[in-house]
Amino acid sequence: MAHNLTAEILPDVRRIVTGVIDFKGRSDRSEFGIFVIAMIVINSVMLILSRVVTRDFSIPLNQYQMLALWGFGIPLFARRLNDQNRSGWLALILPVLLTLRLYAQILYDAGQLPIADVRYPFNVAERLLLIAFWALVIWPGTAGENRFGPEPRQSSKIRGHYT
């Protein structure tokens, strides 16, 4: 049997695009992985375009743009938590992380920090939340149906997205 990569990735991409404000249901790890790759590609393209347009190649990576892009990941993170039979309210970890990062960037831009990552005690809280965030992202989902719906791969197969 041939492995059809497009048939496996396309439903995940469709769910990411259409689920920007959808906190219900479940999302598997591959959907989140595709989201991360898409955010890296979009951020890289935006960075290259901004450097070409301004002709200034010393522009640092725009943290504000990356934070704005990650805002779209909050519903996806909530669905990822639902896949583990956890409450989507734990997805508030991501806005807190983004707020801490934004606060540090504002302080850095105002000249109050020598480096955007040096801001004790906020950096300790941010690192702990970041570890919790990625642990929850890569944690496997519950097998079979849970209180948030059927298993993501099973429901895609039932709808006929996979061959």
Residue pairs with C-beta under 8 A, 6 or more apart in sequence:
4 162
4 163
7 161
7 162
7 163
8 30
8 162
9 30
9 34
10 161
11 156
11 161
11 162
12 28
12 30
12 31
12 34
13 34
13 38
15 27
15 31
16 31
16 34
16 35
16 38
16 76
19 25
19 27
19 75
19 76
19 79
20 72
20 75
21 75
22 75
22 79
23 75
23 78
23 79
23 88
23 91
24 79
24 82
24 148
24 149
25 79
25 82
25 148
25 149
25 152
26 79
26 80
26 82
26 83
26 141
26 146
26 148
26 149
26 150
26 151
26 152
26 155
27 76
27 79
27 80
27 82
27 83
27 152
28 80
28 83
28 141
28 152
28 153
29 80
29 137
29 138
29 140
29 141
31 76
31 79
31 80
31 152
32 76
32 77
32 80
32 137
35 73
35 76
39 66
39 69
39 70
39 73
42 69
43 61
43 65
43 66
43 69
46 62
46 65
47 59
47 61
47 62
47 65
50 59
50 62
51 57
51 59
63 101
63 102
63 105
63 116
64 102
64 105
67 98
67 101
67 102
67 105
70 94
70 98
71 95
71 98
73 94
74 91
74 94
74 95
75 91
77 91
77 93
77 94
77 133
77 136
77 137
78 88
78 89
78 90
78 91
79 88
80 136
80 137
80 141
81 87
81 88
81 90
81 91
81 136
82 88
82 146
82 148
82 149
83 141
83 142
83 146
83 148
83 152
84 136
84 139
84 140
84 141
84 142
85 141
85 142
85 146
85 147
85 148
86 136
90 136
93 129
93 132
93 133
93 136
94 133
96 129
97 126
97 129
97 130
97 133
100 122
100 125
100 126
100 129
101 126
103 119
103 122
104 113
104 116
104 117
104 119
104 122
104 123
104 126
105 116
107 113
107 116
107 119
108 115
108 116
113 119
117 123
141 151
141 152
142 151
143 151
144 150
144 151
144 154
145 151
149 155
150 158
156 162
